């Protein structure tokens, strides 16, 4: 799969995660966010331009800090 297709899949998974999060289905949201992050990791590997890698890394960092961190605290604390 090329980088654009991987990114598209990651965004679709992130959308599923947001919907699950809105429904307070924390387990499904956490799973979908995790899958989105795994896809974004694949995008990072396949992208050559440093500028693109930096933008994707910023997205990953935002995911981890906001979405997954919050869900982890809700699920596990």
Backbone as JSON, one array per atom type, in Angstrom:
{
  "sequence": "XXXXXXXXXXXXXXXXXXXXXXXXXXXXXXXXXXXXXXXXXXXXXXXXXXXXXXXXXXXXXXXXXXXXXXXXXXXXX",
  "N": [[0.85, -1.17, 0.0], [0.56, 2.24, -0.81], [1.82, 5.41, 0.49], [-0.22, 7.37, 0.52], [-2.58, 5.84, 0.48], [-2.25, 4.43, 2.87], [-2.33, 6.56, 4.67], [-4.92, 7.47, 4.22], [-6.35, 5.25, 5.17], [-5.57, 5.33, 7.85], [-6.74, 7.74, 8.65], [-9.42, 7.07, 8.34], [-9.66, 5.09, 10.31], [-9.15, 6.68, 12.53], [-11.39, 8.29, 12.47], [-13.39, 6.4, 13.03], [-12.59, 5.85, 15.61], [-13.08, 8.3, 16.9], [-15.87, 8.42, 16.69], [-16.55, 6.18, 18.26], [-15.5, 7.05, 20.67], [-17.14, 9.26, 21.19], [-19.47, 7.92, 21.72], [-18.9, 6.91, 24.12], [-17.65, 4.47, 24.16], [-15.11, 3.26, 25.22], [-13.23, 1.14, 24.99], [-13.44, 0.3, 22.29], [-12.79, 2.69, 21.04], [-10.16, 3.11, 21.9], [-8.93, 0.9, 20.72], [-9.32, 1.48, 17.98], [-7.96, 3.94, 17.75], [-5.39, 3.04, 18.32], [-4.94, 1.31, 16.14], [-5.01, 3.22, 14.11], [-2.71, 4.66, 14.75], [-0.75, 2.71, 14.32], [-0.97, 2.43, 11.56], [-0.18, 5.01, 10.83], [2.47, 4.89, 11.62], [3.43, 3.16, 9.66], [3.11, 4.83, 7.48], [5.01, 6.78, 8.1], [7.35, 5.31, 7.73], [7.26, 4.87, 5.0], [7.39, 7.35, 3.78], [9.41, 9.78, 2.21], [10.2, 12.48, 2.3], [11.45, 14.82, 4.6], [9.93, 16.92, 5.62], [7.29, 16.01, 5.32], [7.39, 13.78, 7.0], [7.77, 15.05, 9.45], [5.34, 16.43, 9.78], [3.55, 14.28, 9.94], [4.52, 13.03, 12.22], [3.87, 14.97, 14.1], [1.09, 14.71, 14.1], [0.86, 12.13, 15.12], [1.94, 12.54, 17.68], [0.03, 14.3, 18.75], [-2.21, 12.63, 18.77], [-1.4, 10.72, 20.65], [-1.03, 12.25, 22.97], [-3.53, 13.53, 23.4], [-5.91, 11.96, 22.64], [-5.43, 9.08, 23.06], [-4.1, 9.11, 25.51], [-6.02, 10.26, 27.24], [-8.12, 8.39, 26.99], [-6.85, 6.11, 27.97], [-6.48, 6.81, 30.64], [-9.17, 6.97, 31.42], [-10.01, 4.34, 31.06], [-8.29, 2.77, 32.57], [-7.73, 3.77, 35.09]],
  "CA": [[0.0, 0.0, 0.0], [1.37, 3.45, -0.84], [1.67, 6.31, 1.64], [-1.54, 8.02, 0.5], [-3.58, 4.85, 0.87], [-2.05, 4.19, 4.3], [-2.81, 7.74, 5.38], [-6.38, 7.43, 4.11], [-6.81, 4.21, 6.1], [-5.35, 5.84, 9.2], [-7.77, 8.75, 8.91], [-10.69, 6.36, 8.51], [-9.62, 4.47, 11.64], [-9.27, 7.76, 13.5], [-12.81, 8.69, 12.47], [-14.09, 5.35, 13.78], [-12.22, 6.04, 17.02], [-13.8, 9.47, 17.39], [-17.27, 8.03, 16.86], [-16.63, 5.3, 19.43], [-15.23, 7.9, 21.83], [-18.36, 10.04, 21.43], [-20.47, 7.01, 22.28], [-18.33, 6.45, 25.39], [-17.18, 3.09, 24.01], [-13.68, 3.48, 25.39], [-12.41, 0.03, 24.49], [-13.43, 0.36, 20.82], [-12.07, 3.9, 20.66], [-8.73, 2.86, 22.13], [-8.48, -0.04, 19.69], [-9.27, 2.17, 16.68], [-6.85, 4.9, 17.8], [-4.15, 2.26, 18.23], [-4.81, 0.88, 14.75], [-4.66, 4.41, 13.33], [-1.3, 4.96, 15.01], [0.07, 1.71, 13.62], [-0.96, 2.81, 10.15], [0.65, 6.21, 10.69], [3.87, 4.43, 11.68], [3.76, 2.65, 8.33], [3.25, 6.0, 6.62], [6.32, 7.38, 8.41], [8.39, 4.48, 7.11], [7.2, 4.93, 3.54], [7.53, 8.73, 3.3], [10.82, 10.15, 2.06], [10.46, 13.89, 2.6], [11.52, 15.13, 6.03], [8.81, 17.8, 5.94], [6.11, 15.16, 5.48], [7.58, 12.98, 8.21], [7.58, 15.91, 10.61], [3.9, 16.67, 9.92], [2.91, 13.04, 10.4], [4.94, 12.84, 13.61], [3.06, 15.89, 14.91], [-0.23, 14.09, 14.22], [1.03, 11.0, 16.05], [2.12, 13.1, 19.03], [-1.26, 14.83, 19.19], [-3.03, 11.46, 19.07], [-0.95, 10.1, 21.89], [-1.25, 13.15, 24.1], [-4.93, 13.88, 23.66], [-6.9, 10.88, 22.53], [-5.09, 7.82, 23.71], [-3.8, 9.38, 26.91], [-7.29, 10.46, 27.94], [-8.84, 7.11, 27.04], [-6.13, 5.21, 28.87], [-6.81, 7.2, 32.01], [-10.56, 6.61, 31.68], [-10.16, 2.88, 31.09], [-7.38, 2.03, 33.45], [-7.52, 4.4, 36.4]],
  "C": [[0.9, 1.24, 0.0], [1.02, 4.37, 0.32], [0.29, 6.97, 1.68], [-2.64, 7.07, 0.94], [-3.47, 4.54, 2.37], [-2.6, 5.35, 5.12], [-4.34, 7.79, 5.36], [-6.97, 6.41, 5.09], [-6.67, 4.66, 7.55], [-6.41, 6.87, 9.58], [-9.14, 8.11, 9.1], [-10.76, 5.7, 9.89], [-9.77, 5.54, 12.72], [-10.72, 8.24, 13.6], [-13.65, 7.68, 13.25], [-13.82, 5.52, 15.28], [-12.98, 7.21, 17.63], [-15.27, 9.14, 17.63], [-17.45, 7.14, 18.08], [-16.42, 6.1, 20.72], [-16.47, 8.72, 22.19], [-19.46, 9.2, 22.05], [-20.03, 6.43, 23.62], [-17.95, 4.97, 25.36], [-15.66, 3.14, 24.02], [-12.82, 2.38, 24.81], [-12.32, 0.06, 22.96], [-12.65, 1.58, 20.34], [-10.56, 3.69, 20.8], [-8.17, 1.92, 21.07], [-8.34, 0.66, 18.33], [-8.15, 3.21, 16.65], [-5.51, 4.17, 17.66], [-3.9, 1.79, 16.8], [-4.42, 2.06, 13.85], [-3.19, 4.77, 13.52], [-0.37, 3.97, 14.33], [0.15, 2.01, 12.13], [-0.1, 4.05, 9.92], [2.13, 5.87, 10.8], [4.32, 3.89, 10.33], [3.93, 3.79, 7.33], [4.62, 6.64, 6.84], [7.46, 6.61, 7.75], [8.43, 4.68, 5.6], [7.41, 6.32, 2.95], [9.01, 9.11, 3.28], [11.12, 11.58, 2.53], [10.42, 14.15, 4.11], [10.35, 16.0, 6.48], [7.53, 17.0, 6.17], [6.21, 14.32, 6.74], [7.32, 13.8, 9.47], [6.09, 16.18, 10.85], [3.18, 15.44, 10.45], [3.28, 12.77, 11.86], [4.18, 13.76, 14.55], [1.65, 15.33, 15.13], [-0.17, 12.95, 15.23], [1.15, 11.52, 17.48], [0.8, 13.63, 19.58], [-2.2, 13.69, 19.56], [-2.68, 10.9, 20.43], [-1.29, 10.97, 23.09], [-2.72, 13.36, 24.42], [-5.83, 12.66, 23.71], [-6.55, 9.66, 23.34], [-4.78, 8.03, 25.18], [-5.06, 9.52, 27.74], [-8.05, 9.15, 28.08], [-8.16, 6.14, 27.99], [-6.47, 5.54, 30.32], [-8.24, 6.82, 32.37], [-10.73, 5.11, 31.86], [-9.43, 2.24, 32.26], [-7.18, 2.66, 34.82], [-8.77, 4.31, 37.25]]
}
